[in-house]
Amino acid sequence: MSSSTETAACPFGHGAQAPAGHHGYEPFQMKDPFPAYAELRNEQPVMFDERVGYYVLSRYDDIKAVFDDWETFSSENAQAPVRKRGPQATKIMEEGGFTAYSGLSARRPPEHTRIRAVAQKAFTPRRYKALEPFIRQNVVDQLEAMLARPEHRGELVKDLAYTVPTVTILTLIGADVSQVDTFKRWSDSRAAMTWGDLSDEEQVPHAHNLVEYWQECLRLVRVAHEEGGDNLTADLVKAQQDGAEISDHEIASILYSLLFAGHETTTTLIANSLRVLLARPEQWQQLVEEPKKIPAAIDEVLRFSGSIVGWRRKALKDTEVGGLKIPEGGELLLLMGSANRDGARFEEGEEFDISRGNAREHLSFGFGIHYCLGNMLAKLQAKIALEEVARLAPNLKLESPEGIEFRENISFRVPETVPVSWEA
């Protein structure tokens, strides 16, 4: 999604064919992983994949139980690079003062509990309510610009999903909204370095981007100390000044996480929502006629085609999952994209149905103490986007759905493009 030349040439790396006994599962391939997920659930629901060094879990009950047992399964590896950083990238980052750490997702109690308690107070309904008209106007502006094109063709990632969540999160934290492309470039590099399969040489430009990214997070905290403001960063700094136990480094780390997670996954949620729904005209028409059904449809998109299909945990002691022994220190890859289609939890789980009664039981936001703090903001933006597309462009047609490509990485299922057309 970035226009940066540094990330244009497939930053996520090198797919390897699945060895015998892996049921077609390829860790970095996201074009259509779901048949392989189904094979894993049926044949080998807990499998050690030597290509990545993870125990791969694919059933709903196993994954939910791991998420819920933070004392056995640590989140400390959630933000660790899948592939070890090479010497050049390491040198660049060390010399650039890169010391970023996870905001919340890779922290463990009691540290996680302390920081989340402070952060949660900054994610207030007041902030969401204040942002809603701003988000809606931004969506309308983006859509009207696309619909004004004489060729009657558009691309929903670039024309809508790319910009809206990024401007929202930059506004929320008090960053410069004119720098959307810069923040997207940094986010692309974070995804590539953390969840991709890069060679040492390929890591180098991304390492430079991450240094810039972290320095901007530190700068935003300094500005909040000096100038205050009406934004989330200033709220966190004010909480610190009022006695909350949170350091500047921890606030900057929250921004480091938010500036990625706060828009990247929402960009994908909006793109996937429109991609999946426009491919099913009868269900899309239901939403056009009854917009009140949109929130339930978004939960079904999150279940059926979530932004994040795999997340990681680490065993803190010898344990067992699904009948397979996992040693202390063993690393787990939890395939939420598989769990969300598990027929044991979701009847006809491979089918998309906006009237599904239990779609909200999906695991796309995780479960337990690490349940996504920004879930309400993500769903709000997706809801507004679908409402305005249904109002302004109800007859959009998805073009070449079979040709849509997805980025290679181990965790995020990101469509590169969602091409559409409309009648004059």
C-alpha positions as CSV (number, residue, x, y, z in Angstrom):
1,M,0.0,0.0,0.0
2,S,3.0,2.2,0.3
3,S,4.2,4.2,-2.6
4,S,7.8,3.9,-1.3
5,T,10.3,2.3,-3.6
6,E,11.8,0.6,-0.6
7,T,8.7,-1.5,0.0
8,A,7.3,-1.8,-3.5
9,A,9.2,-4.9,-4.5
10,C,7.5,-7.6,-2.3
11,P,9.0,-6.7,1.1
12,F,7.7,-9.8,2.7
13,G,10.0,-12.4,1.2
14,H,10.4,-15.9,0.2
15,G,7.6,-18.6,0.2
16,A,8.7,-22.2,0.5
17,Q,6.7,-25.2,-0.6
18,A,5.2,-27.1,2.3
19,P,7.0,-30.4,3.0
20,A,5.2,-33.7,3.1
21,G,3.0,-34.0,6.1
22,H,2.2,-30.2,6.3
23,H,-1.1,-30.5,4.5
24,G,-0.3,-27.8,2.0
25,Y,0.3,-25.2,4.7
26,E,2.8,-22.5,3.7
27,P,3.5,-20.0,6.5
28,F,4.1,-16.9,4.5
29,Q,1.5,-17.4,1.7
30,M,-1.8,-15.5,2.1
31,K,-3.5,-15.8,-1.3
32,D,-5.9,-18.5,-0.1
33,P,-4.6,-20.3,3.1
34,F,-8.0,-21.6,4.1
35,P,-8.0,-25.0,2.4
36,A,-4.7,-25.7,4.1
37,Y,-6.1,-24.5,7.4
38,A,-9.0,-26.9,7.0
39,E,-6.6,-29.8,6.4
40,L,-4.6,-28.9,9.5
41,R,-7.7,-28.7,11.7
42,N,-8.8,-32.1,10.4
43,E,-5.5,-33.9,10.2
44,Q,-2.9,-32.2,12.4
45,P,-4.4,-29.5,14.6
46,V,-1.1,-29.0,16.5
47,M,1.9,-29.4,14.2
48,F,5.6,-28.4,14.5
49,D,6.7,-26.5,11.4
50,E,10.5,-26.7,11.2
51,R,10.6,-24.1,8.5
52,V,9.7,-21.4,11.0
53,G,10.3,-23.1,14.3
54,Y,6.7,-22.8,15.6
55,Y,4.1,-25.2,16.9
56,V,1.2,-24.3,14.6
57,L,-2.3,-24.5,16.2
58,S,-5.4,-24.4,14.0
59,R,-8.5,-25.4,16.2
60,Y,-10.7,-22.8,17.9
61,D,-10.8,-24.4,21.3
62,D,-7.0,-24.9,21.5
63,I,-6.3,-21.3,20.4
64,K,-8.8,-19.7,22.7
65,A,-7.4,-21.7,25.6
66,V,-3.8,-20.6,24.8
67,F,-4.9,-16.9,24.6
68,D,-6.7,-17.3,28.0
69,D,-3.7,-18.9,29.8
70,W,-1.2,-16.1,30.0
71,E,0.6,-17.7,32.9
72,T,1.6,-20.7,30.7
73,F,1.7,-19.0,27.3
74,S,3.6,-15.7,27.3
75,S,3.0,-13.0,24.8
76,E,6.7,-11.9,24.9
77,N,7.4,-13.1,21.4
78,A,4.3,-11.5,19.8
79,Q,6.4,-8.6,18.4
80,A,9.7,-10.5,17.9
81,P,11.0,-10.7,14.3
82,V,10.1,-14.0,12.7
83,R,13.5,-14.0,11.0
84,K,16.5,-12.9,13.1
85,R,17.8,-9.4,12.2
86,G,21.0,-9.4,10.2
87,P,24.2,-7.6,11.3
88,Q,23.7,-4.6,9.0
89,A,20.1,-4.0,10.2
90,T,21.1,-4.5,13.8
91,K,23.9,-2.0,13.5
92,I,21.7,0.6,11.9
93,M,19.0,0.3,14.6
94,E,21.5,0.3,17.5
95,E,23.3,3.4,16.1
96,G,20.0,5.1,15.5
97,G,18.9,4.7,19.1
98,F,16.1,2.2,18.3
99,T,14.8,0.9,21.6
100,A,11.1,0.5,20.8
101,Y,9.2,-2.2,22.6
102,S,5.6,-3.4,22.4
103,G,3.0,-1.0,23.7
104,L,0.9,-3.9,25.2
105,S,0.7,-7.0,23.0
106,A,4.1,-8.4,24.0
107,R,4.1,-7.4,27.6
108,R,3.3,-9.7,30.5
109,P,1.6,-9.0,33.9
110,P,2.2,-7.1,36.1
111,E,3.8,-4.7,33.6
112,H,1.0,-5.3,31.1
113,T,-1.7,-4.7,33.7
114,R,-0.1,-1.5,34.9
115,I,0.3,0.0,31.4
116,R,-3.0,-1.1,30.1
117,A,-4.8,0.4,33.0
118,V,-3.3,3.8,32.1
119,A,-3.8,3.4,28.4
120,Q,-7.4,2.3,28.7
121,K,-8.4,5.5,30.4
122,A,-7.1,7.4,27.4
123,F,-9.2,5.3,25.0
124,T,-12.4,6.9,26.1
125,P,-15.9,7.0,24.5
126,R,-15.5,10.8,24.4
127,R,-12.6,10.5,22.1
128,Y,-14.4,8.1,19.8
129,K,-17.6,10.2,19.8
130,A,-15.5,13.3,19.0
131,L,-13.8,11.5,16.1
132,E,-16.9,10.1,14.5
133,P,-18.1,13.1,12.4
134,F,-14.5,13.7,11.3
135,I,-14.1,10.1,10.2
136,R,-17.4,10.2,8.3
137,Q,-16.5,13.4,6.5
138,N,-13.1,11.9,5.5
139,V,-14.8,8.8,4.1
140,V,-17.3,11.0,2.2
141,D,-14.5,13.1,0.8
142,Q,-12.5,10.1,-0.3
143,L,-15.5,8.4,-1.9
144,E,-16.7,11.5,-3.7
145,A,-13.2,12.1,-5.2
146,M,-13.2,8.5,-6.5
147,L,-16.7,8.6,-7.9
148,A,-15.9,11.8,-9.8
149,R,-13.6,10.0,-12.1
150,P,-14.8,9.9,-15.7
151,E,-13.5,6.4,-16.3
152,H,-15.9,5.0,-13.5
153,R,-13.1,2.9,-12.1
154,G,-11.5,2.9,-8.7
155,E,-9.4,0.9,-6.3
156,L,-10.7,0.8,-2.7
157,V,-7.4,0.2,-0.9
158,K,-5.8,3.3,-2.4
159,D,-8.9,5.4,-2.8
160,L,-10.5,4.8,0.6
161,A,-9.0,2.2,3.0
162,Y,-5.4,3.5,2.8
163,T,-6.1,7.1,4.0
164,V,-9.1,7.1,6.3
165,P,-7.7,5.0,9.2
166,T,-4.3,6.6,9.0
167,V,-5.6,10.1,9.2
168,T,-7.8,8.9,12.1
169,I,-5.0,7.5,14.2
170,L,-2.7,10.5,13.4
171,T,-5.4,12.8,14.6
172,L,-6.0,10.7,17.7
173,I,-2.4,10.8,18.8
174,G,-1.6,14.4,17.7
175,A,0.7,13.6,14.8
176,D,1.0,15.4,11.4
177,V,-1.9,14.3,9.2
178,S,-0.2,15.5,6.1
179,Q,2.4,12.7,6.5
180,V,0.1,9.8,5.7
181,D,2.6,8.3,3.2
182,T,5.5,8.6,5.6
183,F,3.7,6.8,8.4
184,K,2.5,4.1,5.9
185,R,6.1,3.6,4.7
186,W,7.2,3.2,8.3
187,S,4.4,0.8,9.0
188,D,5.2,-1.3,5.9
189,S,8.7,-1.6,7.2
190,R,7.6,-2.6,10.6
191,A,5.4,-5.4,9.2
192,A,8.2,-6.6,6.9
193,M,10.8,-6.6,9.6
194,T,8.6,-8.3,12.2
195,W,6.4,-10.7,10.4
196,G,8.1,-11.1,7.0
197,D,10.8,-13.4,5.6
198,L,13.5,-11.0,4.6
199,S,17.2,-11.6,3.7
200,D,19.8,-9.7,5.6
201,E,20.2,-7.3,2.6
202,E,16.5,-6.8,2.2
203,Q,16.3,-5.7,5.9
204,V,18.6,-2.7,5.5
205,P,16.1,0.0,4.1
206,H,13.5,-1.2,6.6
207,A,15.9,-0.8,9.5
208,H,16.5,2.9,8.5
209,N,12.7,3.4,8.4
210,L,12.2,1.9,11.8
211,V,14.8,4.3,13.3
212,E,12.9,7.2,11.8
213,Y,9.6,5.8,13.1
214,W,10.9,5.4,16.7
215,Q,12.4,8.8,16.7
216,E,9.1,10.3,15.7
217,C,7.3,8.5,18.6
218,L,9.9,9.9,21.1
219,R,9.4,13.4,19.5
220,L,5.6,13.2,20.0
221,V,6.1,12.5,23.7
222,R,8.4,15.4,24.0
223,V,6.0,17.8,22.3
224,A,3.2,16.6,24.6
225,H,5.3,17.5,27.6
226,E,6.2,20.9,26.2
227,E,2.9,21.9,24.7
228,G,0.1,19.6,26.0
229,G,-2.8,19.3,23.7
230,D,-6.1,17.6,23.1
231,N,-5.0,14.2,21.9
232,L,-4.2,10.7,23.3
233,T,-0.5,11.4,23.6
234,A,-1.1,14.4,25.8
235,D,-3.7,12.4,27.8
236,L,-1.0,9.8,28.6
237,V,1.6,12.4,29.5
238,K,-1.0,14.2,31.7
239,A,-1.8,10.9,33.4
240,Q,1.9,10.5,34.1
241,Q,2.2,14.0,35.5
242,D,-0.8,13.3,37.7
243,G,0.9,10.3,39.2
244,A,0.2,7.4,36.9
245,E,3.0,4.9,36.8
246,I,4.0,5.1,33.2
247,S,7.4,6.2,31.7
248,D,8.1,8.3,28.6
249,H,9.6,5.3,27.0
250,E,6.4,3.3,27.7
251,I,4.2,6.1,26.3
252,A,6.4,6.2,23.1
253,S,6.1,2.4,22.9
254,I,2.3,2.7,23.0
255,L,2.5,5.2,20.1
256,Y,4.9,2.9,18.3
257,S,2.2,0.2,18.5
258,L,-0.8,2.5,17.8
259,L,0.8,4.1,14.8
260,F,1.0,0.6,13.2
261,A,-1.9,-1.4,14.7
262,G,-4.2,1.6,14.8
263,H,-4.4,1.9,11.1
264,E,-2.8,-1.0,9.3
265,T,-5.3,-3.6,10.4
266,T,-8.2,-1.2,10.0
267,T,-7.1,-0.4,6.4
268,T,-7.3,-4.2,5.9
269,L,-10.6,-4.5,7.7
270,I,-12.2,-1.9,5.4
271,A,-10.7,-3.4,2.3
272,N,-11.7,-6.9,3.2
273,S,-15.2,-5.9,4.2
274,L,-15.8,-4.3,0.8
275,R,-14.0,-7.1,-1.1
276,V,-16.0,-9.9,0.6
277,L,-19.4,-8.1,0.5
278,L,-19.2,-6.8,-3.1
279,A,-18.3,-10.4,-4.2
280,R,-21.7,-11.4,-2.7
281,P,-24.2,-9.0,-4.3
282,E,-27.3,-10.5,-2.5
283,Q,-25.8,-9.9,1.0
284,W,-24.4,-6.5,0.0
285,Q,-27.9,-5.5,-1.2
286,Q,-29.3,-6.4,2.2
287,L,-26.9,-3.9,3.8
288,V,-27.8,-1.2,1.2
289,E,-31.4,-1.7,2.1
290,E,-30.9,-2.2,5.9
291,P,-27.8,-0.4,7.1
292,K,-28.5,-1.4,10.7
293,K,-27.2,-4.9,9.7
294,I,-23.7,-3.5,9.0
295,P,-22.3,-4.0,12.5
296,A,-23.2,-7.7,12.4
297,A,-21.8,-7.9,8.9
298,I,-18.4,-6.5,10.1
299,D,-18.2,-9.2,12.8
300,E,-18.8,-11.8,10.1
301,V,-16.0,-10.3,8.0
302,L,-13.7,-10.4,11.0
303,R,-14.5,-14.0,11.4
304,F,-14.4,-15.0,7.7
305,S,-11.6,-12.8,6.5
306,G,-9.8,-11.1,9.4
307,S,-6.9,-8.7,9.1
308,I,-4.8,-10.9,11.4
309,V,-4.8,-14.7,10.7
310,G,-1.8,-15.7,12.9
311,W,-0.4,-14.5,16.3
312,R,2.4,-15.9,18.5
313,R,2.9,-17.1,22.0
314,K,5.8,-18.8,23.9
315,A,5.4,-21.7,26.4
316,L,6.9,-20.8,29.9
317,K,6.9,-24.4,31.0
318,D,6.5,-27.9,29.6
319,T,2.9,-28.3,28.6
320,E,0.6,-30.0,26.2
321,V,-1.9,-28.7,23.6
322,G,-4.2,-30.9,21.6
323,G,-2.4,-34.0,22.7
324,L,1.1,-32.8,21.6
325,K,3.7,-32.1,24.1
326,I,5.3,-28.6,23.9
327,P,8.5,-28.0,25.8
328,E,9.4,-24.9,27.9
329,G,10.5,-22.2,25.5
330,G,8.5,-23.7,22.6
331,E,7.0,-21.0,20.3
332,L,3.4,-21.2,19.1
333,L,1.7,-19.8,16.0
334,L,-2.0,-19.4,16.6
335,L,-3.9,-19.5,13.4
336,M,-6.9,-17.4,14.3
337,G,-7.9,-17.4,10.6
338,S,-8.3,-21.2,10.9
339,A,-10.0,-21.1,14.3
340,N,-12.6,-18.6,13.0
341,R,-13.7,-21.2,10.4
342,D,-13.7,-24.2,12.7
343,G,-16.9,-26.1,12.2
344,A,-16.9,-27.2,15.8
345,R,-17.6,-23.5,16.8
346,F,-19.1,-22.0,13.6
347,E,-21.7,-24.1,11.7
348,E,-20.8,-24.1,8.0
349,G,-17.7,-22.1,9.0
350,E,-16.4,-21.9,5.4
351,E,-19.5,-20.0,4.3
352,F,-19.9,-16.2,4.7
353,D,-23.3,-15.2,6.2
354,I,-24.0,-11.8,7.6
355,S,-27.0,-13.2,9.5
356,R,-24.7,-15.7,11.4
357,G,-25.8,-15.6,15.1
358,N,-22.4,-16.2,16.8
359,A,-20.0,-14.3,14.5
360,R,-18.9,-12.1,17.4
361,E,-17.2,-15.2,18.9
362,H,-14.4,-14.8,16.4
363,L,-10.8,-14.5,17.7
364,S,-9.6,-11.8,15.3
365,F,-9.1,-9.4,18.2
366,G,-7.5,-12.1,20.4
367,F,-9.0,-13.2,23.7
368,G,-8.2,-12.7,27.4
369,I,-6.0,-10.0,28.9
370,H,-4.6,-9.0,25.5
371,Y,-7.9,-8.5,23.8
372,C,-7.4,-5.6,21.3
373,L,-7.7,-2.3,23.0
374,G,-8.6,-0.5,19.8
375,N,-11.3,-2.9,18.6
376,M,-14.2,-0.3,19.0
377,L,-12.3,2.3,16.9
378,A,-11.6,-0.2,14.2
379,K,-15.2,-1.4,14.0
380,L,-16.5,2.2,14.1
381,Q,-14.4,3.1,11.1
382,A,-15.4,0.0,9.1
383,K,-19.1,0.7,10.0
384,I,-18.8,4.3,8.7
385,A,-17.1,3.2,5.5
386,L,-19.7,0.6,4.7
387,E,-22.6,3.0,5.5
388,E,-21.2,5.7,3.2
389,V,-20.4,3.3,0.4
390,A,-23.9,1.8,0.7
391,R,-25.3,5.4,0.5
392,L,-23.1,7.0,-2.1
393,A,-22.1,4.0,-4.3
394,P,-24.6,1.1,-3.7
395,N,-24.0,-0.3,-7.2
396,L,-20.2,-0.7,-7.0
397,K,-19.0,-3.8,-8.8
398,L,-15.9,-5.7,-7.7
399,E,-13.6,-6.3,-10.7
400,S,-11.5,-9.4,-11.1
401,P,-11.8,-10.7,-7.5
402,E,-9.8,-13.9,-8.4
403,G,-6.9,-11.7,-9.4
404,I,-6.5,-9.9,-6.0
405,E,-3.1,-10.7,-4.5
406,F,-2.2,-10.7,-0.8
407,R,1.1,-9.8,0.8
408,E,3.4,-12.5,1.9
409,N,4.0,-12.6,5.7
410,I,3.2,-14.9,8.6
411,S,0.4,-12.9,10.4
412,F,-1.5,-10.4,8.3
413,R,-3.8,-11.1,5.3
414,V,-3.6,-7.8,3.4
415,P,-5.2,-7.4,-0.1
416,E,-2.9,-5.4,-2.4
417,T,-5.8,-4.0,-4.3
418,V,-9.6,-4.1,-4.4
419,P,-10.5,-2.8,-7.9
420,V,-14.1,-1.6,-8.5
421,S,-16.2,0.0,-11.2
422,W,-19.7,1.6,-11.4
423,E,-22.2,2.6,-14.0
424,A,-22.5,6.2,-15.2
